[in-house]
């Protein structure tokens, strides 16, 4: 099991209280006492998650835990949840107000998100824009490796390229699409 941390300038001393390995991807300017890999500060946590998946596709841990640098904003009991993972299913790490259900035309505040357009590009599925979907604010998840390997490395690279093509809105759009991404498979 490995925790993948999307760090900016948050205090990540909470890592001392987790019982598994972790990797920190830092996009901030703070000198960390924790070993980390520096990434360019673009794309929020989704960029970090996609980077990790692509760079480690052939050597992923059996379970990945994707967290923001301050995971408590979206999951006040995240340490308890992380330290007590026992099964191999996707878990949404949220507690303060989510998960939430939205329509495909929604977005944060006044920002319209191209959710249906992204769905058309990413998935070999048809989406009914009158339907709703549920997602976890903060995009923090426990994801067993099988939900990553059910898509080819080429698909993940394509997913990342689409992310970068929509960089002004993709971090918030992918936050909403992660549940669909995890469940989607390129192998039929």
ABEGO torsion letter per residue (X at the ends): XBBBBBBBABBAAAAAABABBBBBBBABABBBABBBBBBBBBGEAAAAAAAAAAAAAAABBABBBBBBABAAAABAAAAAAAAABABABBBBBBAAAOBBBBBAABBBEABBBBAAAAAAAABBBBBBAABBBBBBBGGBBBBBAAAAAABBAAAAAAAAAAAAAAAAAAAAAAAAAAAAAAABBABX
